[in-house]
Amino acid sequence: MHSNKKNLLLFILAVVIIITPLVIHKSAEFGGADGQAGDVISEIAPEYEPWFESLWEPPSGEIESLLFSLQVAIGAGIIGYIFGAMKEKRKVVNNR
């Protein structure tokens, strides 16, 4: 299978995986684990107090999402670089 066809197939598969839950559960709320964990802790131990407060709270949910997306993009870039470097290293070693 050619690289372009494989990439297109993987892209379509990723889109299907992302869209399927949104189509199946139209009215569902997709919340994060942090909020659920806080609720469970409040139920189990109502007297529990957090160890510390956040140093800085983003002014809006959009900025928080932007920062999270930026963190994901940087992490993906680093992982992609490492995999690419490993692949090139393997090419060099095999061509000797």
N, CA, C and O atoms as a GROMACS GRO file, in nm:
protein
  384
    1MET      N    1   0.085  -0.117   0.000
    1MET     CA    2   0.000   0.000   0.000
    1MET      C    3   0.090   0.124   0.000
    1MET      O    4   0.184   0.132   0.079
    2HIS      N    5   0.062   0.218  -0.086
    2HIS     CA    6   0.142   0.340  -0.096
    2HIS      C    7   0.123   0.425   0.029
    2HIS      O    8   0.020   0.419   0.096
    3SER      N    9   0.224   0.505   0.058
    3SER     CA   10   0.224   0.588   0.178
    3SER      C   11   0.107   0.686   0.178
    3SER      O   12   0.044   0.707   0.282
    4ASN      N   13   0.077   0.746   0.062
    4ASN     CA   14  -0.033   0.842   0.055
    4ASN      C   15  -0.167   0.776   0.084
    4ASN      O   16  -0.250   0.833   0.155
    5LYS      N   17  -0.189   0.657   0.031
    5LYS     CA   18  -0.314   0.586   0.056
    5LYS      C   19  -0.325   0.547   0.202
    5LYS      O   20  -0.432   0.555   0.261
    6LYS      N   21  -0.213   0.504   0.261
    6LYS     CA   22  -0.213   0.464   0.401
    6LYS      C   23  -0.243   0.585   0.491
    6LYS      O   24  -0.320   0.575   0.586
    7ASN      N   25  -0.182   0.700   0.458
    7ASN     CA   26  -0.206   0.821   0.536
    7ASN      C   27  -0.351   0.866   0.525
    7ASN      O   28  -0.412   0.906   0.624
    8LEU      N   29  -0.407   0.858   0.404
    8LEU     CA   30  -0.547   0.896   0.385
    8LEU      C   31  -0.639   0.803   0.463
    8LEU      O   32  -0.734   0.849   0.526
    9LEU      N   33  -0.611   0.674   0.460
    9LEU     CA   34  -0.691   0.577   0.534
    9LEU      C   35  -0.683   0.604   0.684
    9LEU      O   36  -0.784   0.599   0.754
   10LEU      N   37  -0.564   0.632   0.736
   10LEU     CA   38  -0.548   0.663   0.878
   10LEU      C   39  -0.620   0.792   0.915
   10LEU      O   40  -0.677   0.802   1.024
   11PHE      N   41  -0.616   0.892   0.827
   11PHE     CA   42  -0.686   1.018   0.852
   11PHE      C   43  -0.837   0.996   0.858
   11PHE      O   44  -0.904   1.048   0.948
   12ILE      N   45  -0.890   0.920   0.764
   12ILE     CA   46  -1.034   0.892   0.763
   12ILE      C   47  -1.073   0.814   0.889
   12ILE      O   48  -1.176   0.843   0.950
   13LEU      N   49  -0.991   0.717   0.928
   13LEU     CA   50  -1.018   0.640   1.049
   13LEU      C   51  -1.018   0.731   1.173
   13LEU      O   52  -1.104   0.716   1.260
   14ALA      N   53  -0.925   0.824   1.181
   14ALA     CA   54  -0.920   0.918   1.294
   14ALA      C   55  -1.045   1.004   1.298
   14ALA      O   56  -1.102   1.026   1.406
   15VAL      N   57  -1.089   1.054   1.182
   15VAL     CA   58  -1.210   1.137   1.176
   15VAL      C   59  -1.331   1.056   1.221
   15VAL      O   60  -1.415   1.107   1.296
   16VAL      N   61  -1.341   0.932   1.177
   16VAL     CA   62  -1.454   0.846   1.217
   16VAL      C   63  -1.452   0.823   1.368
   16VAL      O   64  -1.556   0.830   1.433
   17ILE      N   65  -1.335   0.797   1.424
   17ILE     CA   66  -1.323   0.773   1.568
   17ILE      C   67  -1.362   0.898   1.647
   17ILE      O   68  -1.422   0.888   1.754
   18ILE      N   69  -1.328   1.015   1.597
   18ILE     CA   70  -1.360   1.140   1.666
   18ILE      C   71  -1.509   1.173   1.656
   18ILE      O   72  -1.569   1.216   1.755
   19ILE      N   73  -1.568   1.152   1.540
   19ILE     CA   74  -1.707   1.194   1.517
   19ILE      C   75  -1.809   1.093   1.571
   19ILE      O   76  -1.918   1.134   1.612
   20THR      N   77  -1.777   0.966   1.573
   20THR     CA   78  -1.874   0.863   1.613
   20THR      C   79  -1.937   0.889   1.750
   20THR      O   80  -2.060   0.884   1.759
   21PRO      N   81  -1.861   0.918   1.858
   21PRO     CA   82  -1.927   0.943   1.986
   21PRO      C   83  -2.017   1.065   1.983
   21PRO      O   84  -2.119   1.068   2.052
   22LEU      N   85  -1.981   1.166   1.905
   22LEU     CA   86  -2.062   1.287   1.898
   22LEU      C   87  -2.195   1.261   1.828
   22LEU      O   88  -2.296   1.323   1.861
   23VAL      N   89  -2.196   1.169   1.732
   23VAL     CA   90  -2.318   1.136   1.660
   23VAL      C   91  -2.406   1.042   1.742
   23VAL      O   92  -2.528   1.059   1.747
   24ILE      N   93  -2.345   0.944   1.807
   24ILE     CA   94  -2.421   0.845   1.883
   24ILE      C   95  -2.484   0.908   2.007
   24ILE      O   96  -2.601   0.882   2.038
   25HIS      N   97  -2.409   0.989   2.079
   25HIS     CA   98  -2.458   1.051   2.203
   25HIS      C   99  -2.469   1.202   2.184
   25HIS      O  100  -2.388   1.278   2.236
   26LYS      N  101  -2.571   1.245   2.109
   26LYS     CA  102  -2.584   1.386   2.074
   26LYS      C  103  -2.602   1.478   2.194
   26LYS      O  104  -2.548   1.588   2.195
   27SER      N  105  -2.676   1.435   2.296
   27SER     CA  106  -2.704   1.524   2.409
   27SER      C  107  -2.611   1.500   2.528
   27SER      O  108  -2.632   1.559   2.634
   28ALA      N  109  -2.511   1.416   2.513
   28ALA     CA  110  -2.421   1.384   2.624
   28ALA      C  111  -2.323   1.498   2.648
   28ALA      O  112  -2.285   1.571   2.557
   29GLU      N  113  -2.283   1.509   2.775
   29GLU     CA  114  -2.178   1.604   2.810
   29GLU      C  115  -2.047   1.527   2.821
   29GLU      O  116  -2.038   1.430   2.897
   30PHE      N  117  -1.948   1.568   2.747
   30PHE     CA  118  -1.818   1.502   2.752
   30PHE      C  119  -1.727   1.584   2.843
   30PHE      O  120  -1.653   1.671   2.797
   31GLY      N  121  -1.734   1.556   2.973
   31GLY     CA  122  -1.654   1.628   3.071
   31GLY      C  123  -1.524   1.556   3.098
   31GLY      O  124  -1.505   1.440   3.062
   32GLY      N  125  -1.435   1.628   3.160
   32GLY     CA  126  -1.305   1.570   3.192
   32GLY      C  127  -1.307   1.492   3.323
   32GLY      O  128  -1.403   1.498   3.399
   33ALA      N  129  -1.202   1.418   3.346
   33ALA     CA  130  -1.191   1.337   3.466
   33ALA      C  131  -1.167   1.422   3.590
   33ALA      O  132  -1.200   1.380   3.701
   34ASP      N  133  -1.110   1.541   3.573
   34ASP     CA  134  -1.081   1.626   3.689
   34ASP      C  135  -1.209   1.662   3.764
   34ASP      O  136  -1.214   1.654   3.886
   35GLY      N  137  -1.310   1.704   3.691
   35GLY     CA  138  -1.437   1.740   3.753
   35GLY      C  139  -1.503   1.622   3.821
   35GLY      O  140  -1.558   1.636   3.931
   36GLN      N  141  -1.500   1.507   3.757
   36GLN     CA  142  -1.559   1.387   3.816
   36GLN      C  143  -1.484   1.346   3.942
   36GLN      O  144  -1.547   1.304   4.039
   37ALA      N  145  -1.353   1.356   3.941
   37ALA     CA  146  -1.273   1.320   4.059
   37ALA      C  147  -1.307   1.412   4.175
   37ALA      O  148  -1.320   1.365   4.288
   38GLY      N  149  -1.322   1.540   4.150
   38GLY     CA  150  -1.358   1.634   4.256
   38GLY      C  151  -1.493   1.602   4.317
   38GLY      O  152  -1.510   1.611   4.438
   39ASP      N  153  -1.588   1.564   4.233
   39ASP     CA  154  -1.721   1.527   4.283
   39ASP      C  155  -1.714   1.403   4.371
   39ASP      O  156  -1.777   1.399   4.477
   40VAL      N  157  -1.640   1.303   4.328
   40VAL     CA  158  -1.628   1.179   4.406
   40VAL      C  159  -1.559   1.206   4.539
   40VAL      O  160  -1.601   1.153   4.642
   41ILE      N  161  -1.454   1.286   4.538
   41ILE     CA  162  -1.384   1.320   4.662
   41ILE      C  163  -1.478   1.393   4.757
   41ILE      O  164  -1.476   1.367   4.877
   42SER      N  165  -1.560   1.484   4.706
   42SER     CA  166  -1.656   1.556   4.789
   42SER      C  167  -1.758   1.461   4.852
   42SER      O  168  -1.799   1.481   4.966
   43GLU      N  169  -1.798   1.358   4.779
   43GLU     CA  170  -1.893   1.260   4.833
   43GLU      C  171  -1.828   1.173   4.939
   43GLU      O  172  -1.888   1.147   5.044
   44ILE      N  173  -1.706   1.127   4.913
   44ILE     CA  174  -1.639   1.035   5.004
   44ILE      C  175  -1.594   1.106   5.132
   44ILE      O  176  -1.616   1.055   5.242
   45ALA      N  177  -1.532   1.221   5.118
   45ALA     CA  178  -1.477   1.294   5.233
   45ALA      C  179  -1.514   1.441   5.222
   45ALA      O  180  -1.435   1.520   5.169
   46PRO      N  181  -1.633   1.479   5.270
   46PRO     CA  182  -1.677   1.619   5.256
   46PRO      C  183  -1.586   1.720   5.328
   46PRO      O  184  -1.583   1.837   5.291
   47GLU      N  185  -1.512   1.676   5.430
   47GLU     CA  186  -1.426   1.767   5.505
   47GLU      C  187  -1.289   1.786   5.440
   47GLU      O  188  -1.208   1.865   5.489
   48TYR      N  189  -1.263   1.716   5.330
   48TYR     CA  190  -1.132   1.724   5.263
   48TYR      C  191  -1.109   1.864   5.210
   48TYR      O  192  -1.198   1.924   5.149
   49GLU      N  193  -0.988   1.917   5.232
   49GLU     CA  194  -0.948   2.046   5.176
   49GLU      C  195  -0.828   2.025   5.086
   49GLU      O  196  -0.735   1.954   5.124
   50PRO      N  197  -0.827   2.085   4.968
   50PRO     CA  198  -0.712   2.070   4.877
   50PRO      C  199  -0.584   2.122   4.943
   50PRO      O  200  -0.588   2.210   5.029
   51TRP      N  201  -0.472   2.065   4.902
   51TRP     CA  202  -0.342   2.103   4.958
   51TRP      C  203  -0.302   2.244   4.919
   51TRP      O  204  -0.241   2.316   4.998
   52PHE      N  205  -0.335   2.283   4.796
   52PHE     CA  206  -0.299   2.416   4.750
   52PHE      C  207  -0.398   2.461   4.643
   52PHE      O  208  -0.471   2.380   4.587
   53GLU      N  209  -0.398   2.588   4.617
   53GLU     CA  210  -0.482   2.646   4.511
   53GLU      C  211  -0.395   2.673   4.389
   53GLU      O  212  -0.272   2.682   4.399
   54SER      N  213  -0.458   2.685   4.274
   54SER     CA  214  -0.384   2.715   4.151
   54SER      C  215  -0.314   2.849   4.164
   54SER      O  216  -0.368   2.943   4.223
   55LEU      N  217  -0.193   2.857   4.107
   55LEU     CA  218  -0.120   2.983   4.108
   55LEU      C  219  -0.185   3.085   4.015
   55LEU      O  220  -0.186   3.205   4.042
   56TRP      N  221  -0.238   3.034   3.903
   56TRP     CA  222  -0.300   3.122   3.803
   56TRP      C  223  -0.417   3.049   3.740
   56TRP      O  224  -0.404   2.935   3.696
   57GLU      N  225  -0.530   3.113   3.737
   57GLU     CA  226  -0.650   3.057   3.675
   57GLU      C  227  -0.671   3.128   3.543
   57GLU      O  228  -0.680   3.251   3.542
   58PRO      N  229  -0.679   3.055   3.430
   58PRO     CA  230  -0.703   3.121   3.301
   58PRO      C  231  -0.832   3.203   3.306
   58PRO      O  232  -0.929   3.163   3.369
   59PRO      N  233  -0.833   3.319   3.238
   59PRO     CA  234  -0.950   3.407   3.246
   59PRO      C  235  -1.078   3.348   3.184
   59PRO      O  236  -1.188   3.391   3.219
   60SER      N  237  -1.063   3.251   3.094
   60SER     CA  238  -1.184   3.193   3.034
   60SER      C  239  -1.158   3.048   2.995
   60SER      O  240  -1.043   3.003   2.990
   61GLY      N  241  -1.265   2.977   2.968
   61GLY     CA  242  -1.255   2.839   2.925
   61GLY      C  243  -1.185   2.826   2.790
   61GLY      O  244  -1.117   2.727   2.764
   62GLU      N  245  -1.203   2.927   2.705
   62GLU     CA  246  -1.140   2.924   2.573
   62GLU      C  247  -0.988   2.931   2.586
   62GLU      O  248  -0.916   2.860   2.515
   63ILE      N  249  -0.940   3.016   2.676
   63ILE     CA  250  -0.794   3.028   2.694
   63ILE      C  251  -0.740   2.900   2.755
   63ILE      O  252  -0.632   2.854   2.719
   64GLU      N  253  -0.816   2.842   2.847
   64GLU     CA  254  -0.774   2.715   2.907
   64GLU      C  255  -0.764   2.606   2.800
   64GLU      O  256  -0.669   2.528   2.799
   65SER      N  257  -0.863   2.602   2.710
   65SER     CA  258  -0.860   2.504   2.600
   65SER      C  259  -0.743   2.532   2.506
   65SER      O  260  -0.677   2.439   2.460
   66LEU      N  261  -0.717   2.658   2.479
   66LEU     CA  262  -0.604   2.695   2.393
   66LEU      C  263  -0.472   2.648   2.453
   66LEU      O  264  -0.389   2.590   2.383
   67LEU      N  265  -0.452   2.672   2.582
   67LEU     CA  266  -0.328   2.630   2.647
   67LEU      C  267  -0.314   2.478   2.648
   67LEU      O  268  -0.206   2.424   2.629
   68PHE      N  269  -0.427   2.410   2.672
   68PHE     CA  270  -0.423   2.263   2.670
   68PHE      C  271  -0.388   2.213   2.530
   68PHE      O  272  -0.307   2.122   2.515
   69SER      N  273  -0.449   2.274   2.427
   69SER     CA  274  -0.420   2.234   2.289
   69SER      C  275  -0.274   2.262   2.253
   69SER      O  276  -0.211   2.182   2.184
   70LEU      N  277  -0.222   2.373   2.300
   70LEU     CA  278  -0.082   2.406   2.275
   70LEU      C  279   0.010   2.302   2.341
   70LEU      O  280   0.109   2.260   2.282
   71GLN      N  281  -0.025   2.263   2.462
   71GLN     CA  282   0.053   2.160   2.532
   71GLN      C  283   0.049   2.029   2.455
   71GLN      O  284   0.151   1.961   2.442
   72VAL      N  285  -0.067   1.992   2.404
   72VAL     CA  286  -0.080   1.868   2.326
   72VAL      C  287   0.003   1.877   2.199
   72VAL      O  288   0.071   1.781   2.162
   73ALA      N  289  -0.002   1.991   2.130
   73ALA     CA  290   0.072   2.007   2.006
   73ALA      C  291   0.223   1.999   2.030
   73ALA      O  292   0.295   1.937   1.952
   74ILE      N  293   0.270   2.060   2.137
   74ILE     CA  294   0.413   2.053   2.167
   74ILE      C  295   0.453   1.909   2.199
   74ILE      O  296   0.556   1.862   2.151
   75GLY      N  297   0.373   1.840   2.278
   75GLY     CA  298   0.402   1.700   2.310
   75GLY      C  299   0.402   1.612   2.186
   75GLY      O  300   0.490   1.527   2.170
   76ALA      N  301   0.304   1.632   2.098
   76ALA     CA  302   0.298   1.553   1.975
   76ALA      C  303   0.418   1.582   1.886
   76ALA      O  304   0.472   1.491   1.823
   77GLY      N  305   0.461   1.708   1.882
   77GLY     CA  306   0.578   1.743   1.803
   77GLY      C  307   0.704   1.676   1.856
   77GLY      O  308   0.786   1.626   1.779
   78ILE      N  309   0.718   1.674   1.987
   78ILE     CA  310   0.836   1.609   2.047
   78ILE      C  311   0.835   1.459   2.019
   78ILE      O  312   0.937   1.401   1.982
   79ILE      N  313   0.719   1.396   2.039
   79ILE     CA  314   0.709   1.251   2.013
   79ILE      C  315   0.735   1.221   1.865
   79ILE      O  316   0.806   1.126   1.833
   80GLY      N  317   0.677   1.303   1.775
   80GLY     CA  318   0.701   1.284   1.631
   80GLY      C  319   0.848   1.300   1.596
   80GLY      O  320   0.901   1.225   1.514
   81TYR      N  321   0.913   1.398   1.656
   81TYR     CA  322   1.056   1.418   1.631
   81TYR      C  323   1.136   1.297   1.676
   81TYR      O  324   1.225   1.250   1.604
   82ILE      N  325   1.105   1.245   1.795
   82ILE     CA  326   1.178   1.129   1.847
   82ILE      C  327   1.160   1.008   1.755
   82ILE      O  328   1.256   0.940   1.721
   83PHE      N  329   1.034   0.981   1.714
   83PHE     CA  330   1.010   0.868   1.624
   83PHE      C  331   1.082   0.888   1.490
   83PHE      O  332   1.138   0.793   1.436
   84GLY      N  333   1.079   1.010   1.436
   84GLY     CA  334   1.148   1.037   1.311
   84GLY      C  335   1.298   1.018   1.323
   84GLY      O  336   1.362   0.962   1.234
   85ALA      N  337   1.355   1.066   1.434
   85ALA     CA  338   1.499   1.050   1.455
   85ALA      C  339   1.536   0.903   1.469
   85ALA      O  340   1.639   0.859   1.417
   86MET      N  341   1.451   0.826   1.538
   86MET     CA  342   1.479   0.683   1.552
   86MET      C  343   1.472   0.613   1.416
   86MET      O  344   1.552   0.525   1.388
   87LYS      N  345   1.376   0.652   1.334
   87LYS     CA  346   1.362   0.590   1.202
   87LYS      C  347   1.483   0.623   1.115
   87LYS      O  348   1.536   0.535   1.047
   88GLU      N  349   1.526   0.747   1.116
   88GLU     CA  350   1.643   0.786   1.037
   88GLU      C  351   1.769   0.717   1.087
   88GLU      O  352   1.854   0.677   1.007
   89LYS      N  353   1.781   0.704   1.218
   89LYS     CA  354   1.898   0.635   1.274
   89LYS      C  355   1.900   0.491   1.227
   89LYS      O  356   2.006   0.438   1.193
   90ARG      N  357   1.783   0.426   1.226
   90ARG     CA  358   1.774   0.287   1.181
   90ARG      C  359   1.811   0.277   1.031
   90ARG      O  360   1.875   0.180   0.990
   91LYS      N  361   1.771   0.376   0.951
   91LYS     CA  362   1.806   0.378   0.809
   91LYS      C  363   1.957   0.385   0.791
   91LYS      O  364   2.014   0.312   0.710
   92VAL      N  365   2.021   0.473   0.867
   92VAL     CA  366   2.165   0.490   0.856
   92VAL      C  367   2.238   0.363   0.897
   92VAL      O  368   2.332   0.321   0.830
   93VAL      N  369   2.195   0.303   1.005
   93VAL     CA  370   2.258   0.180   1.054
   93VAL      C  371   2.240   0.067   0.953
   93VAL      O  372   2.333  -0.010   0.930
   94ASN      N  373   2.123   0.055   0.893
   94ASN     CA  374   2.096  -0.054   0.796
   94ASN      C  375   2.169  -0.032   0.664
   94ASN      O  376   2.195  -0.129   0.593
   95ASN      N  377   2.203   0.091   0.628
   95ASN     CA  378   2.271   0.119   0.501
   95ASN      C  379   2.422   0.099   0.510
   95ASN      O  380   2.491   0.110   0.408
   96ARG      N  381   2.474   0.072   0.624
   96ARG     CA  382   2.619   0.052   0.637
   96ARG      C  383   2.662  -0.080   0.583
   96ARG      O  384   2.780  -0.112   0.586
   0.00000   0.00000   0.00000
